[in-house]
Amino acid sequence: MPVIKDDKDLPKTEEEWKKILTPEEYRVLREKGTDRAFANKYDHEFGDGMYSCAACGAELFDSKAKYDSGCGWPAFFAAAGGDRVKFHDDSTLGMQRIEVTCARCGSHLGHIFDDGPSEHGGKRFCINSTSIDLAKK
């Protein structure tokens, strides 16, 4: 993960992002790509810790909000804080979805759906493993 101390250190151009991210990270985080379902590093990871943006290091999801949705990607019922992620309409691939991005750097994280656990508000953040890093406690 890149070490970005504060917002003024964020890359300003896509060329700068290409220099600090791996090609796969760039494809997912900056070009809105997707990990393969059921074949990504955090789908079945349930250790205690904090998930951060793989591009800028912003803390995004607490492991306490992670659950096994069976969708093939890491699923969370809530972000770590209300202002840590942003939502955008996404009508690509012939579908109507809500994209989730990092509020700090704008990187693509995944999508949010209304089929999560009802006892936690009914939301499912379906997040790419490539978009996040886990710092275990």
OpenMM code with the backbone's topology and positions (N, CA, C; nanometers):
from openmm import Vec3, app, unit

residues = "MET PRO VAL ILE LYS ASP ASP LYS ASP LEU PRO LYS THR GLU GLU GLU TRP LYS LYS ILE LEU THR PRO GLU GLU TYR ARG VAL LEU ARG GLU LYS GLY THR ASP ARG ALA PHE ALA ASN LYS TYR ASP HIS GLU PHE GLY ASP GLY MET TYR SER CYS ALA ALA CYS GLY ALA GLU LEU PHE ASP SER LYS ALA LYS TYR ASP SER GLY CYS GLY TRP PRO ALA PHE PHE ALA ALA ALA GLY GLY ASP ARG VAL LYS PHE HIS ASP ASP SER THR LEU GLY MET GLN ARG ILE GLU VAL THR CYS ALA ARG CYS GLY SER HIS LEU GLY HIS ILE PHE ASP ASP GLY PRO SER GLU HIS GLY GLY LYS ARG PHE CYS ILE ASN SER THR SER ILE ASP LEU ALA LYS LYS".split()
positions = [
    Vec3(0.0842, -0.1176, 0.0000),
    Vec3(0.0000, 0.0000, 0.0000),
    Vec3(0.0887, 0.1239, 0.0000),
    Vec3(0.0544, 0.2229, -0.0813),
    Vec3(0.1315, 0.3478, -0.0819),
    Vec3(0.1220, 0.4175, 0.0535),
    Vec3(0.2259, 0.4886, 0.0902),
    Vec3(0.2234, 0.5666, 0.2138),
    Vec3(0.1880, 0.7107, 0.1775),
    Vec3(0.0657, 0.7484, 0.2090),
    Vec3(0.0176, 0.8834, 0.1810),
    Vec3(-0.0196, 0.9438, 0.3158),
    Vec3(0.0586, 1.0411, 0.3588),
    Vec3(0.0427, 1.0947, 0.4936),
    Vec3(-0.0803, 1.1827, 0.5083),
    Vec3(-0.1097, 1.2642, 0.4107),
    Vec3(-0.2294, 1.3466, 0.4168),
    Vec3(-0.2769, 1.3785, 0.2756),
    Vec3(-0.3898, 1.4472, 0.2668),
    Vec3(-0.4532, 1.4712, 0.1372),
    Vec3(-0.3642, 1.5453, 0.0384),
    Vec3(-0.2760, 1.6316, 0.0856),
    Vec3(-0.1895, 1.7048, -0.0077),
    Vec3(-0.0882, 1.6137, -0.0763),
    Vec3(-0.0658, 1.4935, -0.0199),
    Vec3(0.0254, 1.3967, -0.0801),
    Vec3(-0.0432, 1.3034, -0.1801),
    Vec3(-0.1749, 1.3170, -0.1955),
    Vec3(-0.2462, 1.2304, -0.2892),
    Vec3(-0.1991, 1.2569, -0.4316),
    Vec3(-0.1862, 1.1521, -0.5118),
    Vec3(-0.1547, 1.1744, -0.6533),
    Vec3(-0.2619, 1.2618, -0.7185),
    Vec3(-0.2202, 1.3438, -0.8094),
    Vec3(-0.3133, 1.4365, -0.8748),
    Vec3(-0.3537, 1.3888, -1.0138),
    Vec3(-0.2729, 1.3034, -1.0744),
    Vec3(-0.3009, 1.2584, -1.2104),
    Vec3(-0.3035, 1.1059, -1.2154),
    Vec3(-0.3624, 1.0544, -1.3207),
    Vec3(-0.3643, 0.9090, -1.3383),
    Vec3(-0.2237, 0.8557, -1.3610),
    Vec3(-0.1371, 0.9327, -1.4226),
    Vec3(0.0028, 0.8892, -1.4407),
    Vec3(0.0719, 0.8719, -1.3059),
    Vec3(0.0435, 0.9602, -1.2109),
    Vec3(0.1010, 0.9455, -1.0766),
    Vec3(0.0471, 0.8193, -1.0084),
    Vec3(-0.0844, 0.7916, -1.0255),
    Vec3(-0.1415, 0.6700, -0.9682),
    Vec3(-0.0752, 0.5470, -1.0289),
    Vec3(-0.0504, 0.5484, -1.1588),
    Vec3(0.0121, 0.4338, -1.2260),
    Vec3(0.1511, 0.4045, -1.1704),
    Vec3(0.2190, 0.5070, -1.1202),
    Vec3(0.3533, 0.4881, -1.0648),
    Vec3(0.3515, 0.4229, -0.9273),
    Vec3(0.2442, 0.4405, -0.8506),
    Vec3(0.2430, 0.3871, -0.7136),
    Vec3(0.1578, 0.2618, -0.6975),
    Vec3(0.0672, 0.2345, -0.7903),
    Vec3(-0.0180, 0.1162, -0.7811),
    Vec3(0.0325, 0.0070, -0.8751),
    Vec3(0.0082, -0.1179, -0.8395),
    Vec3(0.0389, -0.2270, -0.9318),
    Vec3(-0.0604, -0.2184, -1.0487),
    Vec3(-0.0306, -0.2845, -1.1599),
    Vec3(-0.1271, -0.2826, -1.2711),
    Vec3(-0.2663, -0.3331, -1.2309),
    Vec3(-0.2735, -0.4382, -1.1485),
    Vec3(-0.4037, -0.4893, -1.1049),
    Vec3(-0.4746, -0.3901, -1.0130),
    Vec3(-0.4019, -0.3282, -0.9201),
    Vec3(-0.4613, -0.2266, -0.8332),
    Vec3(-0.5133, -0.1101, -0.9171),
    Vec3(-0.4355, -0.0683, -1.0145),
    Vec3(-0.4780, 0.0427, -1.1002),
    Vec3(-0.6057, 0.0048, -1.1756),
    Vec3(-0.6116, -0.1162, -1.2291),
    Vec3(-0.7288, -0.1609, -1.3044),
    Vec3(-0.8553, -0.1569, -1.2180),
    Vec3(-0.8461, -0.2045, -1.0951),
    Vec3(-0.9634, -0.2096, -1.0080),
    Vec3(-0.9932, -0.0729, -0.9460),
    Vec3(-0.8929, -0.0111, -0.8854),
    Vec3(-0.9144, 0.1135, -0.8108),
    Vec3(-0.9404, 0.2352, -0.8989),
    Vec3(-0.8698, 0.2461, -1.0093),
    Vec3(-0.8795, 0.3680, -1.0900),
    Vec3(-0.9631, 0.3496, -1.2171),
    Vec3(-0.9688, 0.2242, -1.2686),
    Vec3(-1.0464, 0.1990, -1.3904),
    Vec3(-1.1777, 0.1263, -1.3613),
    Vec3(-1.2126, 0.1143, -1.2338),
    Vec3(-1.3386, 0.0554, -1.1888),
    Vec3(-1.3542, -0.0901, -1.2281),
    Vec3(-1.2438, -0.1646, -1.2175),
    Vec3(-1.2470, -0.3071, -1.2473),
    Vec3(-1.3067, -0.3871, -1.1324),
    Vec3(-1.3123, -0.5191, -1.1511),
    Vec3(-1.3713, -0.6084, -1.0510),
    Vec3(-1.2827, -0.7312, -1.0324),
    Vec3(-1.2677, -0.7737, -0.9076),
    Vec3(-1.2002, -0.8993, -0.8774),
    Vec3(-1.2859, -1.0158, -0.9248),
    Vec3(-1.2232, -1.1304, -0.9470),
    Vec3(-1.2989, -1.2524, -0.9765),
    Vec3(-1.3721, -1.2970, -0.8503),
    Vec3(-1.4969, -1.3342, -0.8658),
    Vec3(-1.5765, -1.3824, -0.7526),
    Vec3(-1.5154, -1.5097, -0.6955),
    Vec3(-1.5174, -1.5214, -0.5648),
    Vec3(-1.4724, -1.6388, -0.4900),
    Vec3(-1.3232, -1.6673, -0.5049),
    Vec3(-1.2491, -1.5810, -0.5737),
    Vec3(-1.1054, -1.6034, -0.5952),
    Vec3(-1.0276, -1.4785, -0.5570),
    Vec3(-1.0588, -1.4211, -0.4421),
    Vec3(-0.9909, -1.2997, -0.3975),
    Vec3(-0.9545, -1.3140, -0.2500),
    Vec3(-0.8558, -1.2401, -0.2056),
    Vec3(-0.7933, -1.2670, -0.0755),
    Vec3(-0.8787, -1.2408, 0.0480),
    Vec3(-0.9804, -1.1568, 0.0403),
    Vec3(-1.0563, -1.1250, 0.1619),
    Vec3(-1.1980, -1.1813, 0.1657),
    Vec3(-1.2393, -1.2563, 0.0650),
    Vec3(-1.3747, -1.3109, 0.0643),
    Vec3(-1.4014, -1.3924, 0.1906),
    Vec3(-1.3072, -1.4772, 0.2290),
    Vec3(-1.3265, -1.5624, 0.3470),
    Vec3(-1.2323, -1.5265, 0.4617),
    Vec3(-1.1888, -1.4036, 0.4676),
    Vec3(-1.1049, -1.3549, 0.5782),
    Vec3(-1.1965, -1.2939, 0.6841),
    Vec3(-1.1864, -1.3426, 0.8076),
    Vec3(-1.2705, -1.2893, 0.9142),
    Vec3(-1.1907, -1.2544, 1.0390),
    Vec3(-1.0610, -1.2225, 1.0200),
    Vec3(-0.9789, -1.1786, 1.1317),
    Vec3(-1.0190, -1.0392, 1.1779),
    Vec3(-0.9849, -1.0082, 1.3006),
    Vec3(-1.0175, -0.8794, 1.3613),
    Vec3(-0.9205, -0.7724, 1.3116),
    Vec3(-0.9738, -0.6580, 1.2686),
    Vec3(-0.8882, -0.5494, 1.2239),
    Vec3(-0.9645, -0.4429, 1.1477),
    Vec3(-0.8894, -0.3597, 1.0785),
    Vec3(-0.9469, -0.2485, 1.0026),
    Vec3(-0.9053, -0.2611, 0.8568),
    Vec3(-1.0027, -0.2463, 0.7675),
    Vec3(-0.9771, -0.2475, 0.6240),
    Vec3(-0.9613, -0.1037, 0.5760),
    Vec3(-0.8509, -0.0792, 0.5050),
    Vec3(-0.8196, 0.0540, 0.4545),
    Vec3(-0.8172, 0.0538, 0.3030),
    Vec3(-0.8298, 0.1721, 0.2445),
    Vec3(-0.8200, 0.1883, 0.0994),
    Vec3(-0.6796, 0.1476, 0.0552),
    Vec3(-0.6707, 0.0599, -0.0444),
    Vec3(-0.5410, 0.0132, -0.0935),
    Vec3(-0.4666, 0.1223, -0.1698),
    Vec3(-0.5348, 0.2285, -0.2092),
    Vec3(-0.4691, 0.3374, -0.2819),
    Vec3(-0.4140, 0.4438, -0.1885),
    Vec3(-0.4931, 0.4861, -0.0886),
    Vec3(-0.4494, 0.6002, -0.0061),
    Vec3(-0.4355, 0.5695, 0.1420),
    Vec3(-0.4818, 0.4531, 0.1872),
    Vec3(-0.4680, 0.4167, 0.3274),
    Vec3(-0.5782, 0.4643, 0.4190),
    Vec3(-0.6806, 0.5306, 0.3671),
    Vec3(-0.7913, 0.5767, 0.4517),
    Vec3(-0.8632, 0.4559, 0.5111),
    Vec3(-0.8927, 0.4609, 0.6415),
    Vec3(-0.9648, 0.3518, 0.7070),
    Vec3(-1.1104, 0.3541, 0.6623),
    Vec3(-1.1589, 0.2395, 0.6120),
    Vec3(-1.2913, 0.2356, 0.5507),
    Vec3(-1.3916, 0.1440, 0.6190),
    Vec3(-1.3495, 0.0219, 0.6553),
    Vec3(-1.4418, -0.0781, 0.7085),
    Vec3(-1.3797, -0.1497, 0.8274),
    Vec3(-1.4540, -0.1572, 0.9367),
    Vec3(-1.4117, -0.2347, 1.0533),
    Vec3(-1.4486, -0.3806, 1.0290),
    Vec3(-1.3615, -0.4715, 1.0670),
    Vec3(-1.3895, -0.6144, 1.0478),
    Vec3(-1.5157, -0.6584, 1.1223),
    Vec3(-1.5567, -0.5844, 1.2234),
    Vec3(-1.6785, -0.6187, 1.2974),
    Vec3(-1.8032, -0.6056, 1.2104),
    Vec3(-1.7933, -0.5310, 1.1003),
    Vec3(-1.9070, -0.5123, 1.0093),
    Vec3(-1.9007, -0.6087, 0.8903),
    Vec3(-1.8020, -0.6982, 0.8883),
    Vec3(-1.7866, -0.7924, 0.7769),
    Vec3(-1.8677, -0.9185, 0.8044),
    Vec3(-1.9281, -0.9716, 0.7002),
    Vec3(-2.0042, -1.0960, 0.7145),
    Vec3(-1.9948, -1.1770, 0.5853),
    Vec3(-2.0316, -1.3034, 0.5928),
    Vec3(-2.0269, -1.3914, 0.4764),
    Vec3(-2.1606, -1.3849, 0.4051),
    Vec3(-2.1659, -1.3091, 0.2963),
    Vec3(-2.2899, -1.2927, 0.2206),
    Vec3(-2.3083, -1.4023, 0.1165),
    Vec3(-2.1998, -1.4747, 0.0870),
    Vec3(-2.2055, -1.5769, -0.0160),
    Vec3(-2.1952, -1.5229, -0.1571),
    Vec3(-2.1658, -1.3924, -0.1707),
    Vec3(-2.1622, -1.3291, -0.3032),
    Vec3(-2.0293, -1.3486, -0.3759),
    Vec3(-1.9248, -1.3897, -0.3030),
    Vec3(-1.7950, -1.4116, -0.3664),
    Vec3(-1.6967, -1.2983, -0.3491),
    Vec3(-1.7386, -1.1903, -0.2840),
    Vec3(-1.6519, -1.0767, -0.2546),
    Vec3(-1.6679, -1.0419, -0.1070),
    Vec3(-1.5730, -0.9700, -0.0493),
    Vec3(-1.5909, -0.9248, 0.0887),
    Vec3(-1.7178, -0.8411, 0.1009),
    Vec3(-1.7971, -0.8684, 0.2041),
    Vec3(-1.9224, -0.7963, 0.2263),
    Vec3(-1.9221, -0.7347, 0.3657),
    Vec3(-1.9685, -0.6115, 0.3728),
    Vec3(-1.9784, -0.5373, 0.4987),
    Vec3(-2.1189, -0.4803, 0.5076),
    Vec3(-2.1729, -0.4683, 0.6292),
    Vec3(-2.3048, -0.4076, 0.6436),
    Vec3(-2.2971, -0.2581, 0.6728),
    Vec3(-2.1758, -0.2052, 0.6944),
    Vec3(-2.1597, -0.0610, 0.7190),
    Vec3(-2.0151, -0.0209, 0.6961),
    Vec3(-1.9963, 0.1043, 0.6589),
    Vec3(-1.8621, 0.1616, 0.6502),
    Vec3(-1.8198, 0.2049, 0.7904),
    Vec3(-1.6919, 0.2278, 0.8114),
    Vec3(-1.6398, 0.2644, 0.9436),
    Vec3(-1.6903, 0.4003, 0.9909),
    Vec3(-1.7220, 0.4882, 0.9008),
    Vec3(-1.7745, 0.6194, 0.9351),
    Vec3(-1.8542, 0.6732, 0.8187),
    Vec3(-1.9543, 0.7529, 0.8473),
    Vec3(-2.0442, 0.8012, 0.7436),
    Vec3(-1.9791, 0.8782, 0.6313),
    Vec3(-1.8634, 0.9384, 0.6573),
    Vec3(-1.8001, 1.0218, 0.5550),
    Vec3(-1.6787, 0.9556, 0.4907),
    Vec3(-1.6572, 0.8283, 0.5146),
    Vec3(-1.5366, 0.7616, 0.4615),
    Vec3(-1.5541, 0.7102, 0.3196),
    Vec3(-1.6789, 0.6918, 0.2782),
    Vec3(-1.7066, 0.6465, 0.1419),
    Vec3(-1.8084, 0.7409, 0.0784),
    Vec3(-1.8093, 0.7394, -0.0549),
    Vec3(-1.9068, 0.8171, -0.1307),
    Vec3(-1.9822, 0.7224, -0.2226),
    Vec3(-2.1005, 0.7650, -0.2647),
    Vec3(-2.1875, 0.6841, -0.3485),
    Vec3(-2.2157, 0.7558, -0.4797),
    Vec3(-2.2204, 0.6767, -0.5881),
    Vec3(-2.2416, 0.7325, -0.7217),
    Vec3(-2.3307, 0.6386, -0.8013),
    Vec3(-2.4234, 0.6955, -0.8791),
    Vec3(-2.5038, 0.6133, -0.9692),
    Vec3(-2.4125, 0.5477, -1.0718),
    Vec3(-2.4385, 0.4207, -1.1004),
    Vec3(-2.3584, 0.3447, -1.1958),
    Vec3(-2.4534, 0.2658, -1.2855),
    Vec3(-2.4585, 0.3015, -1.4137),
    Vec3(-2.5465, 0.2306, -1.5073),
    Vec3(-2.4659, 0.1514, -1.6108),
    Vec3(-2.3409, 0.1202, -1.5780),
    Vec3(-2.2572, 0.0415, -1.6700),
    Vec3(-2.3033, -0.1036, -1.6733),
    Vec3(-2.2620, -0.1747, -1.7732),
    Vec3(-2.2912, -0.3175, -1.7907),
    Vec3(-2.4404, -0.3478, -1.7959),
    Vec3(-2.5204, -0.2487, -1.8366),
    Vec3(-2.6643, -0.2691, -1.8497),
    Vec3(-2.7374, -0.2865, -1.7184),
    Vec3(-2.6756, -0.2452, -1.6081),
    Vec3(-2.7371, -0.2582, -1.4757),
    Vec3(-2.7457, -0.1207, -1.4098),
    Vec3(-2.8387, -0.1067, -1.3174),
    Vec3(-2.8511, 0.0128, -1.2357),
    Vec3(-2.7996, -0.0227, -1.0972),
    Vec3(-2.6836, 0.0347, -1.0595),
    Vec3(-2.6218, 0.0047, -0.9299),
    Vec3(-2.5740, 0.1331, -0.8658),
    Vec3(-2.5284, 0.1201, -0.7415),
    Vec3(-2.4676, 0.2319, -0.6698),
    Vec3(-2.3210, 0.1959, -0.6450),
    Vec3(-2.2310, 0.2724, -0.7043),
    Vec3(-2.0870, 0.2519, -0.6859),
    Vec3(-2.0442, 0.3107, -0.5522),
    Vec3(-1.9472, 0.2464, -0.4882),
    Vec3(-1.8873, 0.2950, -0.3638),
    Vec3(-1.7431, 0.3337, -0.3946),
    Vec3(-1.7040, 0.4571, -0.3577),
    Vec3(-1.5668, 0.5024, -0.3761),
    Vec3(-1.5106, 0.5527, -0.2440),
    Vec3(-1.3790, 0.5559, -0.2352),
    Vec3(-1.3110, 0.6132, -0.1194),
    Vec3(-1.3344, 0.7637, -0.1200),
    Vec3(-1.3814, 0.8183, -0.0087),
    Vec3(-1.4069, 0.9614, -0.0013),
    Vec3(-1.2781, 1.0429, -0.0075),
    Vec3(-1.1683, 0.9851, 0.0339),
    Vec3(-1.0415, 1.0579, 0.0369),
    Vec3(-0.9773, 1.0704, -0.1009),
    Vec3(-0.9683, 0.9582, -0.1746),
    Vec3(-0.8944, 0.9625, -0.3018),
    Vec3(-0.9800, 0.9346, -0.4250),
    Vec3(-1.1063, 0.8979, -0.4055),
    Vec3(-1.1961, 0.8738, -0.5177),
    Vec3(-1.1812, 0.7383, -0.5835),
    Vec3(-1.1010, 0.6496, -0.5274),
    Vec3(-1.0804, 0.5179, -0.5880),
    Vec3(-1.2047, 0.4306, -0.5764),
    Vec3(-1.2252, 0.3475, -0.6788),
    Vec3(-1.3375, 0.2541, -0.6840),
    Vec3(-1.3164, 0.1422, -0.5824),
    Vec3(-1.4198, 0.1169, -0.5023),
    Vec3(-1.4134, 0.0099, -0.4027),
    Vec3(-1.5029, -0.1064, -0.4403),
    Vec3(-1.6211, -0.0786, -0.4915),
    Vec3(-1.7187, -0.1816, -0.5249),
    Vec3(-1.8561, -0.1192, -0.5394),
    Vec3(-1.9595, -0.1900, -0.4900),
    Vec3(-2.0975, -0.1425, -0.5010),
    Vec3(-2.1720, -0.1720, -0.3714),
    Vec3(-2.2852, -0.1044, -0.3527),
    Vec3(-2.3702, -0.1275, -0.2358),
    Vec3(-2.5073, -0.1736, -0.2853),
    Vec3(-2.5626, -0.2713, -0.2133),
    Vec3(-2.6916, -0.3293, -0.2495),
    Vec3(-2.7837, -0.3312, -0.1278),
    Vec3(-2.9139, -0.3452, -0.1534),
    Vec3(-3.0143, -0.3458, -0.0473),
    Vec3(-3.0528, -0.4855, -0.0020),
    Vec3(-2.9599, -0.5800, -0.0061),
    Vec3(-2.9922, -0.7167, 0.0335),
    Vec3(-2.9045, -0.7659, 0.1493),
    Vec3(-2.8600, -0.6715, 0.2321),
    Vec3(-2.7774, -0.7076, 0.3468),
    Vec3(-2.8613, -0.7488, 0.4657),
    Vec3(-2.7957, -0.7786, 0.5776),
    Vec3(-2.8673, -0.8234, 0.6982),
    Vec3(-2.9642, -0.7174, 0.7497),
    Vec3(-3.0906, -0.7544, 0.7628),
    Vec3(-3.1929, -0.6582, 0.8054),
    Vec3(-3.1649, -0.6026, 0.9449),
    Vec3(-3.1044, -0.6847, 1.0313),
    Vec3(-3.0756, -0.6376, 1.1683),
    Vec3(-2.9668, -0.5309, 1.1720),
    Vec3(-2.8997, -0.5087, 1.0587),
    Vec3(-2.7953, -0.4064, 1.0497),
    Vec3(-2.8278, -0.3014, 0.9437),
    Vec3(-2.9539, -0.2844, 0.9107),
    Vec3(-2.9936, -0.1797, 0.8170),
    Vec3(-3.0176, -0.2256, 0.6744),
    Vec3(-2.9904, -0.3517, 0.6444),
    Vec3(-3.0230, -0.4062, 0.5135),
    Vec3(-2.9284, -0.3726, 0.4002),
    Vec3(-2.8123, -0.3167, 0.4291),
    Vec3(-2.7163, -0.2817, 0.3239),
    Vec3(-2.6070, -0.3872, 0.3131),
    Vec3(-2.5591, -0.4090, 0.1898),
    Vec3(-2.4445, -0.4970, 0.1645),
    Vec3(-2.3439, -0.4212, 0.0802),
    Vec3(-2.2325, -0.3843, 0.1422),
    Vec3(-2.1208, -0.3261, 0.0688),
    Vec3(-2.0440, -0.4431, 0.0086),
    Vec3(-2.0463, -0.4580, -0.1219),
    Vec3(-1.9770, -0.5638, -0.1940),
    Vec3(-1.8469, -0.5021, -0.2455),
    Vec3(-1.7348, -0.5350, -0.1813),
    Vec3(-1.6092, -0.4630, -0.2008),
    Vec3(-1.5029, -0.5538, -0.2617),
    Vec3(-1.4282, -0.5015, -0.3574),
    Vec3(-1.3184, -0.5758, -0.4186),
    Vec3(-1.2038, -0.5920, -0.3192),
    Vec3(-1.1484, -0.7129, -0.3083),
    Vec3(-1.0313, -0.7343, -0.2226),
    Vec3(-0.9137, -0.6486, -0.2662),
    Vec3(-0.8988, -0.6293, -0.3962),
    Vec3(-0.7878, -0.5486, -0.4476),
    Vec3(-0.7980, -0.4039, -0.4004),
    Vec3(-0.9174, -0.3579, -0.3668),
    Vec3(-0.9400, -0.2192, -0.3261),
    Vec3(-0.9069, -0.1914, -0.1803),
    Vec3(-0.8860, -0.2968, -0.1019),
    Vec3(-0.8673, -0.2797, 0.0417),
    Vec3(-0.7459, -0.3574, 0.0928),
    Vec3(-0.6945, -0.3126, 0.2072),
    Vec3(-0.5884, -0.3819, 0.2799),
    Vec3(-0.6346, -0.3991, 0.4233),
    Vec3(-0.6073, -0.5138, 0.4824),
    Vec3(-0.6460, -0.5408, 0.6203),
    Vec3(-0.5266, -0.5253, 0.7126),
    Vec3(-0.5424, -0.4404, 0.8127),
    Vec3(-0.4451, -0.4300, 0.9213),
    Vec3(-0.5056, -0.5065, 1.0382),
    Vec3(-0.4533, -0.6265, 1.0648),
    Vec3(-0.5085, -0.7096, 1.1707),
    Vec3(-0.4714, -0.6534, 1.3064),
    Vec3(-0.5651, -0.6710, 1.4008),
    Vec3(-0.5416, -0.6264, 1.5384),
    Vec3(-0.4787, -0.7393, 1.6164),
] * unit.nanometer
topology = app.Topology()
chain = topology.addChain("A")
for resn in residues:
    res = topology.addResidue(resn, chain)
    for name in ("N", "CA", "C"):
        topology.addAtom(name, app.Element.getBySymbol(name[0]), res)
